[in-house]
Amino acid sequence: MQQIRKGVYPTMITPYTKDGEIDYAAVRRLTEWYIEKGCTGIFAVCQSSEMAFLSLAERVKLAATVTETANGRVSVVASGHCAETLSEQAKEVREIAATGVDAFVLVSNRLDLHGDGDDVWIENAARLLDKTGDVPLGIYECPKPYKRLLTPRILDWCLETKRFLFIKDTCCDYELIRRRLEAAKGTPMKLFNANCQSWYDSYCHGAGGYSGIMANFHPDIYKYCVTHKDTDPEKVQHANDFLTLAGMIERTCYPVSCKYYHQLVGVP
């Protein structure tokens, strides 16, 4: 099974034409911008991509465009996990995985739509895995329509399957993240923190890196922190203090604020 590289994974936005169609030429240019800024990977077809508003055909083409453009230079993981029934979810997994992404990222709340508990989640997840062959997977604690955090029991189950390579963690809890990292030690699964306040602490304790919305604004600064953690810790801490402050400001009206920012800095 392939490995997910450590580093910075922006949650990719979706550019549109004036007619409201996906601008695939702009998707390719944005992919190149992420790579030029030092991203190690891209999380495509996610909530930042407005995936719930896209058809399955659009989600598949979006994942394919990013994967083809990246051409192995960075890892690409993608979600697009929006359906309610397991049969429809399995179709999403198979079709998006077929684009060549390194992992299909499941959305945690899709496997327990009504908050019925761990037994329901695990039963649904097991059935979905049976329907999707050996597709490498990730999991995302997406806050919409509700945030379904991974319990220790669910995390242990995911690790035991050996199918999961990627977690986008949104718990924002320093101690819980450290316990998750300890549980995942020695497995192929890498944890990527989505929270700009706690991400650096988790990275210092063995997390795979950062995967959040703020990597759409200044992925190069996150990359600097990843690269220079041991060689220039004082400057990295100063940079991380800035990232924490910036994250509180720039998330306002996201993703509109991000698209506006891209225009200001000349993202094509």
N, C-alpha and C positions, 0 to 999 in steps of 0.2 A: 504494500500500500504506500502511495506517495506521502511525502511529508509536507506539512504546511510551514512555510518559512516564517520566522519571527520578524517583527518590525511594525510598520505603520500600514493600516488598512482603512482608507477612507470609505465611508458609507456613501456610495456614489449617487449623485443627483442625476436626474434625467433632463436633458435639454430638449426643448420643443421648438417647432417652427411656429410662425405666426398663425398657422391654420390649426394648431393644437396637435399636430402629429409629432411623433418622436423624430428628432433631428439626428439621424444616425451618423452623418458626417461630423457633427459636433460631438457626438459620443466618442468617436474615434479620436478627435483632437483632445478631448478632455482626458481620455485614457492616456494619451501621450504626455499630457501635462502632469498627471499623477506620477508617471514613471520618471519624468525629468526632475520632479521635486523630491525624488528619493524614496517613494513608497515601495514597500516590499511586496505588497499585495493590494487587491481591490475587492471590496465587498459590494458586488453589483446586485441589482434587482432586489433591493431592500426597502425598508420604509422610507428612507431618504429618496429613493428612486420613485416614490409614489406608486409602489407596485400594486396596491389594492385598486387603483384606478385604471390599470392596464389589463388588456386581454391576455390570455395565455400565449397567444401567438406573438404579441408584442413583448411579453416577458422573455420568451424563448429567443426572439431575434435580438433583444437587448443583451442577453447573456452571451449569445454567439458573437455579436459585434465586439464586445469587450474582450472576450477570449481570443478571437482571431487577431485583434489589434495588439494585444499584449504579447501573443506569440511566444509564450514561455518565459518572457523577461521578468515577469512578476507572477505570483500566485493569484488566481482568481477564484473566489468563492461567490456563490449566488444563492439567493433565496427565490422568491416568487411563490412562496407557500401561503396561499390565500384561501383555498377552497375549504368547505366545511366537511364534505363526506370523504371517507378514506379512499374510495375509488378515484375520486377526482384529485385528491392529494397525491396519490401514487402516480397518476398521469403527469402532474406537475413535476414531480421528482424525476421521472424517467425522461421526459422531454427536455428539461433544462439540463439535466446531467449529460445528456447526449451531445450538448454543445462543447463538451470538453472541459468544463469547469473542474477545479481541483476538489471541490466538495459542494454538495447541495445543502443549504442551511435551512433546517426546519425551524419553524416559529413555535416556541414552547406552548403558547396558548391555543394553538390549533389542535393540539392533542388532548385538550381537556377544556372544551369550549365553555362549559358551565361551572367550572371549578368544583368538580365532583370528587377530586382527590387523587392520590398517587396510584391507586389500583387501576382507576380508569385511564390515567395517563399512560401507564406502562402497558396496559392491554392494547390500547390504540397504537402506541408506538411499535409494539411487537408485530402487530398486524401490518402496519405500514412498512416496516423493514422487510417482512416476508414478501411483500408485493413489489419490492424495488431492487431485488437481486443483491449485488455487492457494491452498490453506489456508495462512495465515501460521503459522510455526512458531517454537518455541523449543527449547532443549535443556538438560537438567538432568543433571549428573554425580551422580546419585543413588547413595549408598553401598550400597544394598541391591538385589539380593543380592550384588553386588560393585561397587566403584567403578571405572568405566571412564572415565578422564580423556580429554579430547580431545587428540590429538596435533596438532602444527602442521599436518600434512598434512590431517587431518580438519577442523580449523578452517578452513583455506584452502578446502577443498571446500564446506563449509557456506556460507562467504561468497560463493563463486562462484555458488551457486544463487540467491542473492538472496531466498530464502524464509524465512530465519531472522532474527527480530527480537530475540530474548531468549536470553541464556545465564544459567543459574544455576550459577555457578562454585563448585566445592568443592575446588579444588586446594590452597588454604591456602598458596600459594607466592608471595611478594611479586614476585619477579622474573619468574616465569612469567606472572602476571597482567598485569604491565606489557607483556610481549611480546604477549600476547593483545590488549590494548587498542591497541597500535600496529598490529597486523594488521587490527583491525576499524575503524580510523579511516577516516572518510568513507563508511562503509556504514550501512545501517539497523540493524545489530545493536548492542544495548546489553548490556553485561556487568553482572550483578548478583552481588555477592559474598555468599556464604552464611556466611562465617566472621566471627565478631564480633571477632576479634583483628586481622584484616587488612583489614576492609571499608573503614575510613576512609582508610587509605593508598591503597587502590585508587580510592576516590571522588575523592581529591585528584589522582589521575593520570588522571581522565577516565572512570571507571566510571559506570554508570547509577545505582548506589545499592546498597542492602542488601536482600537477600531471604533471610531465614533464620528459624530457629525463635524467636530471641529477640525478634523483632518482635511475637510474640504476648503478650509480657509488658509491654513499655514502648515501643510504636511511636512515642509522642510524643517520647521522648528522641532516638531515631534521627532523627526528623523535624527536631528542633531542630538537630542536627548538620548535616544536609543544608542547612537554610535559613540557618544562621549561620556557615557555614564561613569566609566571607571577612569578615564584619562583627564577629565575636567569637571569633577563633581560640583564644584562651587558655581561655575558658570551654568551648568545644567540645571541646578536648583533654581538659579535666578531665572532662567528661561522657563522653567516649569511654573514658577510663580506667575509669570506673565500669562502663560497658557491658561492657568486657573482663572485669572481675572478676565481674560479675553473670552473664555468660554461662557462666562456668566452674561457678558454683554452681547455676543454675536449670535446666541441662540434665539434672540428675539425675532419673531416672524420668520423663522427658518421653515422651509428652504429658500424663501424669497430673498432673505438677507444674503444668503450664500450666492445666489445667482447674480444679485446686484454687485456683490464684492468681486465676483469673477469678471464682471464687466469693467470695474474700476482698475483691476490689476492686469487686464489685457489677456485673460484666458480666452483663447479663440473659440 
